[in-house]
């Protein structure tokens, strides 16, 4: 039997082992049942005979298999491997998003610094207290805009990461991809500012012109965001492959 199994695919071998383990488990239930009911007359190779003549026999020949313990341990090890791989996969997106959100805060800081400088320059002529410009209407509008932009772009970035094909891209392909995504995100943010911002002390046109001075830096930050996401995907794929390889080695050494 083991010679035959060794030539079969892993999935077929595991399916056979599951059936064998189930047989052992069901036989155990039968034994527990008759023990609880009492009146056990004889225990032999053919099964457990009770006083009324009923015999609880092994459901298949695998129930008495000498490798039953190895089978159960292998199935437990497989379940552990599957759970660990699932945990790794589930952790990828949260780790990617945590880093992306931290880099977004850097971008927000750059934009906020420029906005406050413009607001301070124009505050006097609009009768705004320079020492309290963060209480101005324009600043509140700016913060609302940045919050809306963050929520919209966060969902978009999450969707990009969830595709999870980043690790499969070669370097040149990824460099082009991350550059395009950076340009796309910058354009989305610009469009949203055009639609949402209605300040008067700092005009949208003036703000737009000043933001151009930091666009190269913003683009680098976004590209780094995607590069980090790619690194996380690659690392998780390598770890999953390692776990599956370890299980395959254990399986072949124990069962085949």
C-alpha positions as a Markdown table, in Angstrom:
| # | Residue | x | y | z |
|---|---|---|---|---|
| 1 | Unk | 0.0 | 0.0 | 0.0 |
| 2 | Unk | 2.7 | 2.5 | 1.0 |
| 3 | Unk | 4.6 | 1.7 | -2.3 |
| 4 | Unk | 1.4 | 2.6 | -4.2 |
| 5 | Unk | 0.8 | 5.8 | -2.2 |
| 6 | Unk | 4.3 | 7.0 | -2.7 |
| 7 | Unk | 3.7 | 7.3 | -6.4 |
| 8 | Unk | 0.5 | 9.3 | -6.0 |
| 9 | Unk | 0.0 | 13.1 | -5.8 |
| 10 | Unk | 0.2 | 14.7 | -2.3 |
| 11 | Unk | -3.5 | 15.6 | -2.4 |
| 12 | Unk | -4.5 | 12.0 | -3.2 |
| 13 | Unk | -2.3 | 10.7 | -0.4 |
| 14 | Unk | -3.8 | 13.1 | 2.1 |
| 15 | Unk | -7.3 | 12.2 | 1.1 |
| 16 | Unk | -6.5 | 8.5 | 1.7 |
| 17 | Unk | -5.0 | 9.4 | 5.1 |
| 18 | Unk | -8.1 | 11.3 | 6.1 |
| 19 | Unk | -10.3 | 8.3 | 5.2 |
| 20 | Unk | -8.0 | 6.0 | 7.2 |
| 21 | Unk | -8.0 | 8.4 | 10.2 |
| 22 | Unk | -11.8 | 8.7 | 10.0 |
| 23 | Unk | -12.1 | 4.9 | 10.2 |
| 24 | Unk | -10.0 | 4.8 | 13.3 |
| 25 | Unk | -12.1 | 7.5 | 14.9 |
| 26 | Unk | -15.4 | 5.9 | 14.0 |
| 27 | Unk | -14.2 | 2.6 | 15.4 |
| 28 | Unk | -13.3 | 4.4 | 18.6 |
| 29 | Unk | -16.8 | 5.8 | 18.8 |
| 30 | Unk | -18.3 | 2.3 | 18.4 |
| 31 | Unk | -16.1 | 1.0 | 21.2 |
| 32 | Unk | -17.0 | 3.8 | 23.5 |
| 33 | Unk | -20.7 | 3.2 | 22.7 |
| 34 | Unk | -20.7 | -0.5 | 23.7 |
| 35 | Unk | -18.6 | 0.2 | 26.7 |
| 36 | Unk | -21.0 | 2.7 | 28.0 |
| 37 | Unk | -23.9 | 0.3 | 27.2 |
| 38 | Unk | -22.1 | -2.4 | 29.1 |
| 39 | Unk | -22.6 | -6.2 | 28.5 |
| 40 | Unk | -19.3 | -6.6 | 26.7 |
| 41 | Unk | -18.9 | -10.3 | 25.9 |
| 42 | Unk | -15.7 | -10.6 | 23.9 |
| 43 | Unk | -13.0 | -8.3 | 22.4 |
| 44 | Unk | -11.2 | -9.9 | 19.5 |
| 45 | Unk | -9.7 | -9.3 | 16.1 |
| 46 | Unk | -13.2 | -9.3 | 14.5 |
| 47 | Unk | -14.5 | -6.6 | 16.7 |
| 48 | Unk | -16.3 | -6.1 | 20.1 |
| 49 | Unk | -19.1 | -8.5 | 20.8 |
| 50 | Unk | -21.8 | -7.6 | 23.3 |
| 51 | Unk | -24.1 | -10.1 | 25.1 |
| 52 | Unk | -27.0 | -9.7 | 22.6 |
| 53 | Unk | -24.8 | -10.9 | 19.7 |
| 54 | Unk | -24.1 | -7.5 | 18.2 |
| 55 | Unk | -20.5 | -7.1 | 17.0 |
| 56 | Unk | -18.9 | -3.7 | 16.5 |
| 57 | Unk | -16.4 | -4.4 | 13.7 |
| 58 | Unk | -13.7 | -2.2 | 12.3 |
| 59 | Unk | -15.3 | -0.2 | 9.4 |
| 60 | Unk | -12.3 | -0.8 | 7.2 |
| 61 | Unk | -9.0 | -2.8 | 7.2 |
| 62 | Unk | -7.2 | 0.6 | 7.9 |
| 63 | Unk | -8.6 | 0.7 | 11.4 |
| 64 | Unk | -5.9 | -1.8 | 12.5 |
| 65 | Unk | -3.2 | -0.2 | 10.5 |
| 66 | Unk | 0.2 | 0.0 | 12.3 |
| 67 | Unk | 0.7 | 3.5 | 10.9 |
| 68 | Unk | -2.4 | 4.9 | 12.4 |
| 69 | Unk | -0.4 | 7.0 | 14.9 |
| 70 | Unk | 1.8 | 8.4 | 12.1 |
| 71 | Unk | -1.3 | 9.3 | 10.1 |
| 72 | Unk | -3.0 | 11.2 | 12.9 |
| 73 | Unk | 0.2 | 13.1 | 13.7 |
| 74 | Unk | 0.7 | 13.9 | 10.1 |
| 75 | Unk | -2.9 | 15.2 | 9.8 |
| 76 | Unk | -2.3 | 17.3 | 12.9 |
| 77 | Unk | 0.9 | 18.7 | 11.5 |
| 78 | Unk | -0.9 | 19.5 | 8.2 |
| 79 | Unk | -3.6 | 21.3 | 10.1 |
| 80 | Unk | -1.0 | 23.3 | 12.0 |
| 81 | Unk | 0.8 | 24.2 | 8.7 |
| 82 | Unk | -2.5 | 25.3 | 7.1 |
| 83 | Unk | -3.3 | 27.5 | 10.1 |
| 84 | Unk | 0.1 | 29.1 | 10.1 |
| 85 | Unk | 0.0 | 29.8 | 6.4 |
| 86 | Unk | -3.5 | 31.3 | 6.8 |
| 87 | Unk | -2.2 | 33.6 | 9.7 |
| 88 | Unk | 0.7 | 34.7 | 7.5 |
| 89 | Unk | -1.6 | 35.5 | 4.6 |
| 90 | Unk | -4.0 | 37.4 | 6.9 |
| 91 | Unk | -1.2 | 39.5 | 8.3 |
| 92 | Unk | 0.0 | 40.8 | 4.9 |
| 93 | Unk | -2.6 | 43.4 | 4.2 |
| 94 | Unk | -2.7 | 44.9 | 7.7 |
| 95 | Unk | 1.1 | 45.2 | 7.7 |
| 96 | Unk | 1.1 | 46.8 | 4.3 |
| 97 | Unk | -1.6 | 49.3 | 5.2 |
| 98 | Unk | 0.0 | 50.2 | 8.5 |
| 99 | Unk | 3.2 | 51.3 | 6.7 |
| 100 | Unk | 1.2 | 53.1 | 3.9 |
| 101 | Unk | -0.8 | 55.0 | 6.5 |
| 102 | Unk | 2.4 | 56.1 | 8.2 |
| 103 | Unk | 3.8 | 57.4 | 4.9 |
| 104 | Unk | 0.6 | 59.2 | 4.2 |
| 105 | Unk | 1.0 | 61.1 | 7.4 |
| 106 | Unk | 4.4 | 62.4 | 6.0 |
| 107 | Unk | 2.6 | 63.5 | 2.8 |
| 108 | Unk | -0.1 | 65.2 | 4.9 |
| 109 | Unk | 2.6 | 67.0 | 6.9 |
| 110 | Unk | 4.3 | 68.3 | 3.8 |
| 111 | Unk | 1.0 | 69.7 | 2.4 |
| 112 | Unk | -0.1 | 71.1 | 5.8 |
| 113 | Unk | 3.2 | 72.9 | 6.2 |
| 114 | Unk | 2.8 | 74.6 | 2.8 |
| 115 | Unk | -0.8 | 75.5 | 3.5 |
| 116 | Unk | -0.1 | 77.0 | 6.9 |
| 117 | Unk | 2.7 | 79.1 | 5.4 |
| 118 | Unk | 0.3 | 80.4 | 2.7 |
| 119 | Unk | -2.4 | 81.0 | 5.3 |
| 120 | Unk | 0.0 | 83.0 | 7.5 |
| 121 | Unk | 1.2 | 85.1 | 4.5 |
| 122 | Unk | -2.4 | 86.1 | 3.6 |
| 123 | Unk | -3.9 | 86.2 | 7.1 |
| 124 | Unk | -3.3 | 89.9 | 7.8 |
| 125 | Unk | -5.1 | 91.2 | 4.8 |
| 126 | Unk | -8.1 | 89.1 | 5.6 |
| 127 | Unk | -8.2 | 90.2 | 9.2 |
| 128 | Unk | -7.1 | 86.8 | 10.6 |
| 129 | Unk | -5.1 | 86.6 | 13.8 |
| 130 | Unk | -1.7 | 85.3 | 12.7 |
| 131 | Unk | -1.2 | 83.8 | 16.2 |
| 132 | Unk | -4.4 | 81.7 | 15.8 |
| 133 | Unk | -4.5 | 80.8 | 12.1 |
| 134 | Unk | -5.4 | 77.1 | 13.0 |
| 135 | Unk | -8.8 | 78.4 | 14.1 |
| 136 | Unk | -9.5 | 80.0 | 10.7 |
| 137 | Unk | -12.2 | 78.8 | 8.3 |
| 138 | Unk | -9.7 | 78.0 | 5.6 |
| 139 | Unk | -7.7 | 75.7 | 7.9 |
| 140 | Unk | -10.8 | 73.8 | 8.9 |
| 141 | Unk | -11.7 | 73.3 | 5.3 |
| 142 | Unk | -8.2 | 72.1 | 4.5 |
| 143 | Unk | -8.4 | 69.5 | 7.3 |
| 144 | Unk | -11.8 | 68.3 | 6.1 |
| 145 | Unk | -10.4 | 67.9 | 2.6 |
| 146 | Unk | -7.4 | 66.0 | 3.8 |
| 147 | Unk | -9.6 | 63.6 | 5.8 |
| 148 | Unk | -11.8 | 62.9 | 2.8 |
| 149 | Unk | -8.8 | 62.4 | 0.5 |
| 150 | Unk | -7.2 | 60.1 | 3.0 |
| 151 | Unk | -10.3 | 57.9 | 3.3 |
| 152 | Unk | -10.7 | 57.7 | -0.5 |
| 153 | Unk | -7.1 | 57.0 | -1.3 |
| 154 | Unk | -6.7 | 54.6 | 1.6 |
| 155 | Unk | -9.5 | 52.4 | 0.1 |
| 156 | Unk | -7.9 | 52.6 | -3.3 |
| 157 | Unk | -4.4 | 51.7 | -2.0 |
| 158 | Unk | -5.9 | 48.8 | -0.1 |
| 159 | Unk | -7.5 | 47.5 | -3.3 |
| 160 | Unk | -4.2 | 47.7 | -5.0 |
| 161 | Unk | -2.4 | 45.8 | -2.2 |
| 162 | Unk | -5.2 | 43.2 | -2.0 |
| 163 | Unk | -4.5 | 42.1 | -5.6 |
| 164 | Unk | -1.3 | 40.9 | -4.1 |
| 165 | Unk | 0.6 | 40.4 | -7.4 |
| 166 | Unk | 3.3 | 42.8 | -6.4 |
| 167 | Unk | 5.8 | 40.1 | -5.5 |
| 168 | Unk | 5.5 | 38.5 | -8.9 |
| 169 | Unk | 6.6 | 41.6 | -10.8 |
| 170 | Unk | 10.2 | 41.9 | -12.0 |
| 171 | Unk | 12.1 | 45.0 | -11.0 |
| 172 | Unk | 11.6 | 47.0 | -14.2 |
| 173 | Unk | 8.0 | 46.1 | -14.4 |
| 174 | Unk | 7.5 | 47.1 | -10.7 |
| 175 | Unk | 9.3 | 50.4 | -11.1 |
| 176 | Unk | 7.0 | 51.3 | -14.0 |
| 177 | Unk | 3.9 | 50.1 | -12.0 |
| 178 | Unk | 4.8 | 52.0 | -8.8 |
| 179 | Unk | 5.5 | 55.2 | -10.8 |
| 180 | Unk | 2.1 | 55.0 | -12.5 |
| 181 | Unk | 0.3 | 54.3 | -9.2 |
| 182 | Unk | 2.1 | 57.3 | -7.6 |
| 183 | Unk | 1.0 | 59.6 | -10.5 |
| 184 | Unk | -2.5 | 58.2 | -10.3 |
| 185 | Unk | -2.8 | 58.8 | -6.6 |
| 186 | Unk | -1.4 | 62.4 | -6.9 |
| 187 | Unk | -3.9 | 63.1 | -9.6 |
| 188 | Unk | -6.8 | 61.7 | -7.6 |
| 189 | Unk | -5.8 | 63.9 | -4.6 |
| 190 | Unk | -5.5 | 66.9 | -6.8 |
| 191 | Unk | -8.9 | 66.3 | -8.3 |
| 192 | Unk | -10.5 | 65.9 | -4.9 |
| 193 | Unk | -9.0 | 69.2 | -3.7 |
| 194 | Unk | -10.4 | 70.9 | -6.8 |
| 195 | Unk | -13.8 | 69.5 | -6.0 |
| 196 | Unk | -13.8 | 70.0 | -2.2 |
| 197 | Unk | -11.7 | 73.0 | -1.2 |
| 198 | Unk | -13.5 | 76.3 | -1.1 |
| 199 | Unk | -11.2 | 78.5 | 1.0 |
| 200 | Unk | -10.8 | 82.2 | 0.3 |
| 201 | Unk | -7.8 | 83.3 | 2.2 |
| 202 | Unk | -5.7 | 80.6 | 0.5 |
| 203 | Unk | -6.9 | 80.1 | -3.1 |
| 204 | Unk | -6.8 | 76.6 | -4.6 |
| 205 | Unk | -4.7 | 78.0 | -7.5 |
| 206 | Unk | -2.1 | 79.4 | -5.1 |
| 207 | Unk | -2.0 | 76.2 | -3.1 |
| 208 | Unk | -1.7 | 74.1 | -6.2 |
| 209 | Unk | 1.3 | 76.1 | -7.4 |
| 210 | Unk | 3.1 | 75.7 | -4.1 |
| 211 | Unk | 2.4 | 72.0 | -3.9 |
| 212 | Unk | 4.3 | 71.5 | -7.1 |
| 213 | Unk | 7.5 | 72.2 | -5.3 |
| 214 | Unk | 7.2 | 69.0 | -3.2 |
| 215 | Unk | 5.5 | 66.7 | -5.8 |
| 216 | Unk | 8.8 | 64.8 | -6.5 |
| 217 | Unk | 9.2 | 64.1 | -2.8 |
| 218 | Unk | 5.5 | 63.0 | -2.5 |
| 219 | Unk | 5.9 | 60.7 | -5.5 |
| 220 | Unk | 9.0 | 59.1 | -3.9 |
| 221 | Unk | 7.1 | 58.5 | -0.7 |
| 222 | Unk | 4.2 | 56.8 | -2.6 |
| 223 | Unk | 6.6 | 54.6 | -4.6 |
| 224 | Unk | 8.3 | 53.6 | -1.4 |
| 225 | Unk | 4.9 | 52.7 | 0.0 |
| 226 | Unk | 4.4 | 50.2 | -2.9 |
| 227 | Unk | 7.9 | 48.9 | -2.6 |
| 228 | Unk | 7.4 | 48.1 | 1.0 |
| 229 | Unk | 4.1 | 46.4 | 0.2 |
| 230 | Unk | 6.0 | 44.3 | -2.4 |
| 231 | Unk | 8.6 | 43.4 | 0.2 |
| 232 | Unk | 5.9 | 42.2 | 2.6 |
| 233 | Unk | 4.2 | 40.1 | 0.0 |
| 234 | Unk | 7.5 | 38.5 | -1.1 |
| 235 | Unk | 8.5 | 37.7 | 2.5 |
| 236 | Unk | 5.2 | 36.1 | 3.3 |
| 237 | Unk | 5.3 | 34.0 | 0.1 |
| 238 | Unk | 8.8 | 32.8 | 1.0 |
| 239 | Unk | 7.6 | 31.9 | 4.6 |
| 240 | Unk | 4.6 | 30.0 | 3.3 |
| 241 | Unk | 6.7 | 28.1 | 0.8 |
| 242 | Unk | 9.1 | 27.2 | 3.6 |
| 243 | Unk | 6.3 | 25.9 | 5.8 |
| 244 | Unk | 4.9 | 23.8 | 3.0 |
| 245 | Unk | 8.3 | 22.5 | 2.1 |
| 246 | Unk | 8.9 | 21.5 | 5.8 |
| 247 | Unk | 5.5 | 19.6 | 5.8 |
| 248 | Unk | 6.3 | 17.9 | 2.5 |
| 249 | Unk | 9.6 | 16.7 | 3.9 |
| 250 | Unk | 8.0 | 15.5 | 7.1 |
| 251 | Unk | 5.2 | 13.7 | 5.1 |
| 252 | Unk | 7.6 | 11.9 | 2.8 |
| 253 | Unk | 9.9 | 10.9 | 5.7 |
| 254 | Unk | 7.0 | 9.7 | 7.9 |
| 255 | Unk | 4.5 | 8.2 | 5.5 |
| 256 | Unk | 6.1 | 7.4 | 2.2 |
